Amino acid sequence: MRTYAKTDIGNKRKMNQDFFYCSNHNVGSFQNLFIVADGMGGHKAGDHASRLCVESIVNSIKASKHNTPVTVLNEAVLSANEAVYNEANKNSAYEGMGTTVVACTLYEDKLYIANIGDSRLYIINDDISQITKDHSLVEEMVKNGNITESEARIHPQKNIITRALGIDLRVHADYFEIDVKRSDIVLMCTDGLTNMIEDDDIEYIVKHSNSLEKAVDALIAKANENGGNDNITVILAEI
């Protein structure tokens, strides 16, 4: 599997509150591990939340005695939630901090995914498919038929998420297990990408780039060209 990952501060933010992890090597019982987190909170809190989340997940997976991917991921997510929650409650500088997270591992021909918030995972092959579902206010409004998907993209409350890691003592992640095949491309990203570029354009850029590196660079450049309103983080992995 070939991979490439990059994060960018964007055009409007003074700090990058995204954090990622991208490894093709063994992490505990996993043969690989990919994580994207988008922190929220005060000036330093969002940065700390995303970093603490990712580091806690990695450390938990390394220490886990389990072998089943979903069990290991769930254990890691709960551990990270507890770490962020406790840090926010004992340090006033981090009060109210939280983070989105999307994490996955590939084992044989299956991809195991955990998701909280509105950072996303896509599969790109013949077309582009969003696998994760956003935990956001506008996603709920779309589900309920109150607004259309196109209206959701420009809705003034599109950045309000309904589920985040570290906000409450207990958290519930969505888990996915999907079949993948050779040449499929996994794309993981924060909303700094998807709020700036339509899915069809993301697919076009990835398919018309000569390498994963050029694809990631082109995606970030396009997001910034379209406004760069938020931090932008992208992981691409080709099966």
ChimeraX commands (.cxc) that place a marker at each C-alpha (Angstrom):
marker #1 position 0.00,0.00,0.00 radius 0.5
marker #1 position 1.27,3.45,-0.96 radius 0.5
marker #1 position 0.38,6.40,1.25 radius 0.5
marker #1 position 0.88,10.14,1.56 radius 0.5
marker #1 position -0.41,12.61,4.14 radius 0.5
marker #1 position -0.17,16.33,4.71 radius 0.5
marker #1 position -1.72,19.10,6.78 radius 0.5
marker #1 position -1.97,22.81,6.01 radius 0.5
marker #1 position -3.02,25.77,8.14 radius 0.5
marker #1 position -5.19,27.26,5.36 radius 0.5
marker #1 position -5.66,30.95,4.65 radius 0.5
marker #1 position -7.74,32.16,7.60 radius 0.5
marker #1 position -6.63,30.39,10.78 radius 0.5
marker #1 position -3.72,31.44,13.01 radius 0.5
marker #1 position -3.12,27.91,14.31 radius 0.5
marker #1 position -3.42,24.43,12.83 radius 0.5
marker #1 position -5.72,22.43,15.09 radius 0.5
marker #1 position -5.69,19.35,12.86 radius 0.5
marker #1 position -3.48,16.37,13.64 radius 0.5
marker #1 position -2.89,13.12,11.78 radius 0.5
marker #1 position -1.12,9.77,11.98 radius 0.5
marker #1 position -0.16,7.74,8.92 radius 0.5
marker #1 position 1.74,4.45,9.25 radius 0.5
marker #1 position 2.25,1.52,6.89 radius 0.5
marker #1 position 4.06,-0.35,9.66 radius 0.5
marker #1 position 2.77,-2.49,12.50 radius 0.5
marker #1 position 1.04,-0.68,15.34 radius 0.5
marker #1 position 0.22,-3.27,17.98 radius 0.5
marker #1 position -1.85,-5.99,16.30 radius 0.5
marker #1 position -2.57,-3.72,13.32 radius 0.5
marker #1 position -0.47,-3.91,10.16 radius 0.5
marker #1 position -1.13,-0.22,9.46 radius 0.5
marker #1 position -2.99,2.69,11.00 radius 0.5
marker #1 position -4.37,6.00,9.73 radius 0.5
marker #1 position -5.98,8.73,11.85 radius 0.5
marker #1 position -7.25,12.26,11.20 radius 0.5
marker #1 position -8.47,14.56,13.98 radius 0.5
marker #1 position -9.83,18.11,13.88 radius 0.5
marker #1 position -9.66,19.83,17.27 radius 0.5
marker #1 position -12.01,22.43,18.66 radius 0.5
marker #1 position -11.88,24.78,21.62 radius 0.5
marker #1 position -9.86,27.84,22.53 radius 0.5
marker #1 position -6.65,29.02,20.91 radius 0.5
marker #1 position -4.52,26.18,22.29 radius 0.5
marker #1 position -7.25,23.73,23.30 radius 0.5
marker #1 position -8.17,22.48,19.83 radius 0.5
marker #1 position -4.56,21.82,18.94 radius 0.5
marker #1 position -4.04,19.95,22.20 radius 0.5
marker #1 position -7.26,17.95,21.84 radius 0.5
marker #1 position -6.49,16.59,18.38 radius 0.5
marker #1 position -2.89,15.73,19.27 radius 0.5
marker #1 position -3.88,14.07,22.57 radius 0.5
marker #1 position -6.63,12.12,20.81 radius 0.5
marker #1 position -4.30,10.74,18.14 radius 0.5
marker #1 position -1.50,9.94,20.57 radius 0.5
marker #1 position -3.92,8.20,22.95 radius 0.5
marker #1 position -5.38,6.07,20.15 radius 0.5
marker #1 position -1.93,5.01,18.95 radius 0.5
marker #1 position -0.75,4.16,22.47 radius 0.5
marker #1 position -3.91,2.22,23.24 radius 0.5
marker #1 position -3.61,0.14,20.07 radius 0.5
marker #1 position 0.03,-0.59,20.85 radius 0.5
marker #1 position -0.89,-1.80,24.34 radius 0.5
marker #1 position -4.10,-3.68,23.46 radius 0.5
marker #1 position -4.34,-7.39,24.25 radius 0.5
marker #1 position -7.16,-7.86,21.74 radius 0.5
marker #1 position -6.90,-8.91,18.10 radius 0.5
marker #1 position -10.32,-8.10,16.63 radius 0.5
marker #1 position -9.96,-4.77,14.77 radius 0.5
marker #1 position -13.29,-3.27,15.85 radius 0.5
marker #1 position -12.66,-4.22,19.48 radius 0.5
marker #1 position -9.18,-2.67,19.38 radius 0.5
marker #1 position -10.48,0.49,17.70 radius 0.5
marker #1 position -13.36,0.84,20.15 radius 0.5
marker #1 position -11.02,0.39,23.10 radius 0.5
marker #1 position -8.70,3.04,21.65 radius 0.5
marker #1 position -11.48,5.54,20.99 radius 0.5
marker #1 position -12.83,5.19,24.54 radius 0.5
marker #1 position -9.32,5.60,25.94 radius 0.5
marker #1 position -8.77,8.75,23.88 radius 0.5
marker #1 position -12.13,10.17,24.90 radius 0.5
marker #1 position -11.28,9.66,28.56 radius 0.5
marker #1 position -7.86,11.27,28.10 radius 0.5
marker #1 position -9.23,14.40,26.38 radius 0.5
marker #1 position -12.19,14.69,28.77 radius 0.5
marker #1 position -10.02,14.40,31.87 radius 0.5
marker #1 position -7.47,16.90,30.56 radius 0.5
marker #1 position -10.23,19.41,29.78 radius 0.5
marker #1 position -11.69,19.07,33.27 radius 0.5
marker #1 position -8.47,19.42,35.22 radius 0.5
marker #1 position -6.88,22.25,33.23 radius 0.5
marker #1 position -8.86,25.48,32.78 radius 0.5
marker #1 position -6.83,26.38,29.66 radius 0.5
marker #1 position -8.34,23.36,27.93 radius 0.5
marker #1 position -11.90,23.68,29.22 radius 0.5
marker #1 position -14.49,22.66,26.64 radius 0.5
marker #1 position -12.00,21.20,24.18 radius 0.5
marker #1 position -12.91,18.29,21.95 radius 0.5
marker #1 position -12.08,16.82,18.58 radius 0.5
marker #1 position -13.43,14.91,15.64 radius 0.5
marker #1 position -11.66,11.69,14.74 radius 0.5
marker #1 position -11.70,9.22,11.88 radius 0.5
marker #1 position -9.40,6.21,12.10 radius 0.5
marker #1 position -8.94,3.10,10.01 radius 0.5
marker #1 position -6.81,0.04,9.48 radius 0.5
marker #1 position -6.56,-2.31,6.51 radius 0.5
marker #1 position -6.46,-6.05,7.14 radius 0.5
marker #1 position -6.36,-8.31,4.08 radius 0.5
marker #1 position -9.27,-7.12,1.90 radius 0.5
marker #1 position -11.23,-5.29,4.60 radius 0.5
marker #1 position -11.04,-1.75,5.91 radius 0.5
marker #1 position -12.09,-1.19,9.52 radius 0.5
marker #1 position -13.16,2.37,10.34 radius 0.5
marker #1 position -14.13,4.37,13.42 radius 0.5
marker #1 position -15.65,7.84,13.17 radius 0.5
marker #1 position -16.83,10.65,15.46 radius 0.5
marker #1 position -17.69,14.10,14.12 radius 0.5
marker #1 position -17.48,15.44,10.57 radius 0.5
marker #1 position -14.01,14.43,9.42 radius 0.5
marker #1 position -14.52,11.95,6.60 radius 0.5
marker #1 position -13.33,8.79,4.90 radius 0.5
marker #1 position -14.00,8.19,1.20 radius 0.5
marker #1 position -13.27,5.33,-1.17 radius 0.5
marker #1 position -12.33,6.33,-4.71 radius 0.5
marker #1 position -12.49,3.72,-7.48 radius 0.5
marker #1 position -14.93,3.96,-10.40 radius 0.5
marker #1 position -16.46,6.87,-8.55 radius 0.5
marker #1 position -16.17,8.51,-5.11 radius 0.5
marker #1 position -18.15,7.21,-2.14 radius 0.5
marker #1 position -18.33,8.79,1.31 radius 0.5
marker #1 position -18.21,5.91,3.80 radius 0.5
marker #1 position -18.47,7.83,7.07 radius 0.5
marker #1 position -21.55,9.84,8.02 radius 0.5
marker #1 position -21.14,13.32,9.47 radius 0.5
marker #1 position -22.27,13.87,13.04 radius 0.5
marker #1 position -23.37,17.43,12.32 radius 0.5
marker #1 position -26.43,19.61,12.59 radius 0.5
marker #1 position -26.81,20.06,8.84 radius 0.5
marker #1 position -26.49,16.29,8.27 radius 0.5
marker #1 position -29.42,15.80,10.65 radius 0.5
marker #1 position -31.34,18.46,8.76 radius 0.5
marker #1 position -30.64,16.69,5.46 radius 0.5
marker #1 position -31.75,13.33,6.93 radius 0.5
marker #1 position -34.97,14.91,8.17 radius 0.5
marker #1 position -35.66,16.49,4.77 radius 0.5
marker #1 position -35.40,20.05,6.06 radius 0.5
marker #1 position -32.65,21.04,3.61 radius 0.5
marker #1 position -30.98,19.54,0.54 radius 0.5
marker #1 position -27.36,18.39,0.36 radius 0.5
marker #1 position -26.48,21.40,-1.79 radius 0.5
marker #1 position -28.09,23.73,0.76 radius 0.5
marker #1 position -26.14,22.01,3.53 radius 0.5
marker #1 position -22.84,23.02,1.93 radius 0.5
marker #1 position -23.59,26.72,2.34 radius 0.5
marker #1 position -25.71,26.58,5.49 radius 0.5
marker #1 position -24.54,29.09,8.17 radius 0.5
marker #1 position -24.58,26.31,10.81 radius 0.5
marker #1 position -22.64,23.75,8.77 radius 0.5
marker #1 position -19.74,23.75,11.25 radius 0.5
marker #1 position -21.87,22.71,14.24 radius 0.5
marker #1 position -21.17,19.07,15.06 radius 0.5
marker #1 position -23.48,16.91,17.15 radius 0.5
marker #1 position -20.93,14.41,18.38 radius 0.5
marker #1 position -17.29,14.93,19.35 radius 0.5
marker #1 position -14.59,13.09,21.25 radius 0.5
marker #1 position -13.70,14.46,24.70 radius 0.5
marker #1 position -16.79,16.56,25.36 radius 0.5
marker #1 position -18.62,14.02,27.53 radius 0.5
marker #1 position -17.43,11.20,29.75 radius 0.5
marker #1 position -19.10,8.72,27.41 radius 0.5
marker #1 position -18.91,8.80,23.63 radius 0.5
marker #1 position -20.32,6.68,20.83 radius 0.5
marker #1 position -18.38,6.16,17.61 radius 0.5
marker #1 position -19.72,4.80,14.34 radius 0.5
marker #1 position -17.91,1.73,13.06 radius 0.5
marker #1 position -17.72,0.48,9.49 radius 0.5
marker #1 position -16.30,-2.66,7.91 radius 0.5
marker #1 position -16.02,-2.51,4.13 radius 0.5
marker #1 position -14.50,-4.64,1.40 radius 0.5
marker #1 position -11.76,-3.04,-0.65 radius 0.5
marker #1 position -9.84,-4.20,-3.70 radius 0.5
marker #1 position -6.56,-3.52,-5.42 radius 0.5
marker #1 position -6.24,0.04,-6.79 radius 0.5
marker #1 position -8.96,1.44,-4.51 radius 0.5
marker #1 position -7.89,4.74,-2.96 radius 0.5
marker #1 position -8.77,5.62,0.60 radius 0.5
marker #1 position -9.11,9.36,1.26 radius 0.5
marker #1 position -9.35,10.69,4.81 radius 0.5
marker #1 position -9.73,14.40,5.52 radius 0.5
marker #1 position -10.96,17.16,7.77 radius 0.5
marker #1 position -13.80,19.47,6.79 radius 0.5
marker #1 position -11.27,22.08,5.75 radius 0.5
marker #1 position -11.11,20.11,2.50 radius 0.5
marker #1 position -14.74,19.07,2.03 radius 0.5
marker #1 position -16.18,22.51,2.84 radius 0.5
marker #1 position -14.02,24.01,0.10 radius 0.5
marker #1 position -14.21,21.37,-2.66 radius 0.5
marker #1 position -17.13,19.37,-4.04 radius 0.5
marker #1 position -16.80,15.58,-3.97 radius 0.5
marker #1 position -16.76,15.34,-7.78 radius 0.5
marker #1 position -13.86,17.77,-7.91 radius 0.5
marker #1 position -11.99,15.81,-5.24 radius 0.5
marker #1 position -12.43,12.67,-7.33 radius 0.5
marker #1 position -11.24,14.45,-10.49 radius 0.5
marker #1 position -8.10,15.82,-8.83 radius 0.5
marker #1 position -7.13,12.45,-7.35 radius 0.5
marker #1 position -7.71,10.56,-10.61 radius 0.5
marker #1 position -5.85,13.11,-12.75 radius 0.5
marker #1 position -2.77,13.43,-10.56 radius 0.5
marker #1 position 0.39,11.48,-11.39 radius 0.5
marker #1 position 1.07,10.46,-7.79 radius 0.5
marker #1 position -0.50,10.47,-4.35 radius 0.5
marker #1 position 1.87,13.27,-3.36 radius 0.5
marker #1 position 0.75,15.46,-6.25 radius 0.5
marker #1 position -2.89,14.62,-5.56 radius 0.5
marker #1 position -2.66,15.68,-1.89 radius 0.5
marker #1 position -0.80,18.86,-2.81 radius 0.5
marker #1 position -3.35,19.67,-5.50 radius 0.5
marker #1 position -6.28,19.09,-3.15 radius 0.5
marker #1 position -4.82,21.40,-0.52 radius 0.5
marker #1 position -3.95,24.02,-3.13 radius 0.5
marker #1 position -7.51,23.91,-4.51 radius 0.5
marker #1 position -9.05,24.21,-1.04 radius 0.5
marker #1 position -6.90,27.27,-0.39 radius 0.5
marker #1 position -7.71,28.69,-3.80 radius 0.5
marker #1 position -11.41,28.35,-2.96 radius 0.5
marker #1 position -10.98,30.25,0.29 radius 0.5
marker #1 position -8.96,28.09,2.67 radius 0.5
marker #1 position -11.32,28.97,5.51 radius 0.5
marker #1 position -10.06,26.21,7.81 radius 0.5
marker #1 position -7.10,23.92,8.42 radius 0.5
marker #1 position -6.82,21.23,5.74 radius 0.5
marker #1 position -5.60,17.69,6.36 radius 0.5
marker #1 position -5.58,14.89,3.78 radius 0.5
marker #1 position -4.43,11.26,3.86 radius 0.5
marker #1 position -4.41,9.20,0.66 radius 0.5
marker #1 position -3.75,5.47,0.68 radius 0.5
marker #1 position -3.79,3.31,-2.44 radius 0.5
marker #1 position -4.57,-0.35,-1.85 radius 0.5
marker link #1:1,2 radius 0.2
marker link #1:2,3 radius 0.2
marker link #1:3,4 radius 0.2
marker link #1:4,5 radius 0.2
marker link #1:5,6 radius 0.2
marker link #1:6,7 radius 0.2
marker link #1:7,8 radius 0.2
marker link #1:8,9 radius 0.2
marker link #1:9,10 radius 0.2
marker link #1:10,11 radius 0.2
marker link #1:11,12 radius 0.2
marker link #1:12,13 radius 0.2
marker link #1:13,14 radius 0.2
marker link #1:14,15 radius 0.2
marker link #1:15,16 radius 0.2
marker link #1:16,17 radius 0.2
marker link #1:17,18 radius 0.2
marker link #1:18,19 radius 0.2
marker link #1:19,20 radius 0.2
marker link #1:20,21 radius 0.2
marker link #1:21,22 radius 0.2
marker link #1:22,23 radius 0.2
marker link #1:23,24 radius 0.2
marker link #1:24,25 radius 0.2
marker link #1:25,26 radius 0.2
marker link #1:26,27 radius 0.2
marker link #1:27,28 radius 0.2
marker link #1:28,29 radius 0.2
marker link #1:29,30 radius 0.2
marker link #1:30,31 radius 0.2
marker link #1:31,32 radius 0.2
marker link #1:32,33 radius 0.2
marker link #1:33,34 radius 0.2
marker link #1:34,35 radius 0.2
marker link #1:35,36 radius 0.2
marker link #1:36,37 radius 0.2
marker link #1:37,38 radius 0.2
marker link #1:38,39 radius 0.2
marker link #1:39,40 radius 0.2
marker link #1:40,41 radius 0.2
marker link #1:41,42 radius 0.2
marker link #1:42,43 radius 0.2
marker link #1:43,44 radius 0.2
marker link #1:44,45 radius 0.2
marker link #1:45,46 radius 0.2
marker link #1:46,47 radius 0.2
marker link #1:47,48 radius 0.2
marker link #1:48,49 radius 0.2
marker link #1:49,50 radius 0.2
marker link #1:50,51 radius 0.2
marker link #1:51,52 radius 0.2
marker link #1:52,53 radius 0.2
marker link #1:53,54 radius 0.2
marker link #1:54,55 radius 0.2
marker link #1:55,56 radius 0.2
marker link #1:56,57 radius 0.2
marker link #1:57,58 radius 0.2
marker link #1:58,59 radius 0.2
marker link #1:59,60 radius 0.2
marker link #1:60,61 radius 0.2
marker link #1:61,62 radius 0.2
marker link #1:62,63 radius 0.2
marker link #1:63,64 radius 0.2
marker link #1:64,65 radius 0.2
marker link #1:65,66 radius 0.2
marker link #1:66,67 radius 0.2
marker link #1:67,68 radius 0.2
marker link #1:68,69 radius 0.2
marker link #1:69,70 radius 0.2
marker link #1:70,71 radius 0.2
marker link #1:71,72 radius 0.2
marker link #1:72,73 radius 0.2
marker link #1:73,74 radius 0.2
marker link #1:74,75 radius 0.2
marker link #1:75,76 radius 0.2
marker link #1:76,77 radius 0.2
marker link #1:77,78 radius 0.2
marker link #1:78,79 radius 0.2
marker link #1:79,80 radius 0.2
marker link #1:80,81 radius 0.2
marker link #1:81,82 radius 0.2
marker link #1:82,83 radius 0.2
marker link #1:83,84 radius 0.2
marker link #1:84,85 radius 0.2
marker link #1:85,86 radius 0.2
marker link #1:86,87 radius 0.2
marker link #1:87,88 radius 0.2
marker link #1:88,89 radius 0.2
marker link #1:89,90 radius 0.2
marker link #1:90,91 radius 0.2
marker link #1:91,92 radius 0.2
marker link #1:92,93 radius 0.2
marker link #1:93,94 radius 0.2
marker link #1:94,95 radius 0.2
marker link #1:95,96 radius 0.2
marker link #1:96,97 radius 0.2
marker link #1:97,98 radius 0.2
marker link #1:98,99 radius 0.2
marker link #1:99,100 radius 0.2
marker link #1:100,101 radius 0.2
marker link #1:101,102 radius 0.2
marker link #1:102,103 radius 0.2
marker link #1:103,104 radius 0.2
marker link #1:104,105 radius 0.2
marker link #1:105,106 radius 0.2
marker link #1:106,107 radius 0.2
marker link #1:107,108 radius 0.2
marker link #1:108,109 radius 0.2
marker link #1:109,110 radius 0.2
marker link #1:110,111 radius 0.2
marker link #1:111,112 radius 0.2
marker link #1:112,113 radius 0.2
marker link #1:113,114 radius 0.2
marker link #1:114,115 radius 0.2
marker link #1:115,116 radius 0.2
marker link #1:116,117 radius 0.2
marker link #1:117,118 radius 0.2
marker link #1:118,119 radius 0.2
marker link #1:119,120 radius 0.2
marker link #1:120,121 radius 0.2
marker link #1:121,122 radius 0.2
marker link #1:122,123 radius 0.2
marker link #1:123,124 radius 0.2
marker link #1:124,125 radius 0.2
marker link #1:125,126 radius 0.2
marker link #1:126,127 radius 0.2
marker link #1:127,128 radius 0.2
marker link #1:128,129 radius 0.2
marker link #1:129,130 radius 0.2
marker link #1:130,131 radius 0.2
marker link #1:131,132 radius 0.2
marker link #1:132,133 radius 0.2
marker link #1:133,134 radius 0.2
marker link #1:134,135 radius 0.2
marker link #1:135,136 radius 0.2
marker link #1:136,137 radius 0.2
marker link #1:137,138 radius 0.2
marker link #1:138,139 radius 0.2
marker link #1:139,140 radius 0.2
marker link #1:140,141 radius 0.2
marker link #1:141,142 radius 0.2
marker link #1:142,143 radius 0.2
marker link #1:143,144 radius 0.2
marker link #1:144,145 radius 0.2
marker link #1:145,146 radius 0.2
marker link #1:146,147 radius 0.2
marker link #1:147,148 radius 0.2
marker link #1:148,149 radius 0.2
marker link #1:149,150 radius 0.2
marker link #1:150,151 radius 0.2
marker link #1:151,152 radius 0.2
marker link #1:152,153 radius 0.2
marker link #1:153,154 radius 0.2
marker link #1:154,155 radius 0.2
marker link #1:155,156 radius 0.2
marker link #1:156,157 radius 0.2
marker link #1:157,158 radius 0.2
marker link #1:158,159 radius 0.2
marker link #1:159,160 radius 0.2
marker link #1:160,161 radius 0.2
marker link #1:161,162 radius 0.2
marker link #1:162,163 radius 0.2
marker link #1:163,164 radius 0.2
marker link #1:164,165 radius 0.2
marker link #1:165,166 radius 0.2
marker link #1:166,167 radius 0.2
marker link #1:167,168 radius 0.2
marker link #1:168,169 radius 0.2
marker link #1:169,170 radius 0.2
marker link #1:170,171 radius 0.2
marker link #1:171,172 radius 0.2
marker link #1:172,173 radius 0.2
marker link #1:173,174 radius 0.2
marker link #1:174,175 radius 0.2
marker link #1:175,176 radius 0.2
marker link #1:176,177 radius 0.2
marker link #1:177,178 radius 0.2
marker link #1:178,179 radius 0.2
marker link #1:179,180 radius 0.2
marker link #1:180,181 radius 0.2
marker link #1:181,182 radius 0.2
marker link #1:182,183 radius 0.2
marker link #1:183,184 radius 0.2
marker link #1:184,185 radius 0.2
marker link #1:185,186 radius 0.2
marker link #1:186,187 radius 0.2
marker link #1:187,188 radius 0.2
marker link #1:188,189 radius 0.2
marker link #1:189,190 radius 0.2
marker link #1:190,191 radius 0.2
marker link #1:191,192 radius 0.2
marker link #1:192,193 radius 0.2
marker link #1:193,194 radius 0.2
marker link #1:194,195 radius 0.2
marker link #1:195,196 radius 0.2
marker link #1:196,197 radius 0.2
marker link #1:197,198 radius 0.2
marker link #1:198,199 radius 0.2
marker link #1:199,200 radius 0.2
marker link #1:200,201 radius 0.2
marker link #1:201,202 radius 0.2
marker link #1:202,203 radius 0.2
marker link #1:203,204 radius 0.2
marker link #1:204,205 radius 0.2
marker link #1:205,206 radius 0.2
marker link #1:206,207 radius 0.2
marker link #1:207,208 radius 0.2
marker link #1:208,209 radius 0.2
marker link #1:209,210 radius 0.2
marker link #1:210,211 radius 0.2
marker link #1:211,212 radius 0.2
marker link #1:212,213 radius 0.2
marker link #1:213,214 radius 0.2
marker link #1:214,215 radius 0.2
marker link #1:215,216 radius 0.2
marker link #1:216,217 radius 0.2
marker link #1:217,218 radius 0.2
marker link #1:218,219 radius 0.2
marker link #1:219,220 radius 0.2
marker link #1:220,221 radius 0.2
marker link #1:221,222 radius 0.2
marker link #1:222,223 radius 0.2
marker link #1:223,224 radius 0.2
marker link #1:224,225 radius 0.2
marker link #1:225,226 radius 0.2
marker link #1:226,227 radius 0.2
marker link #1:227,228 radius 0.2
marker link #1:228,229 radius 0.2
marker link #1:229,230 radius 0.2
marker link #1:230,231 radius 0.2
marker link #1:231,232 radius 0.2
marker link #1:232,233 radius 0.2
marker link #1:233,234 radius 0.2
marker link #1:234,235 radius 0.2
marker link #1:235,236 radius 0.2
marker link #1:236,237 radius 0.2
marker link #1:237,238 radius 0.2
marker link #1:238,239 radius 0.2
view
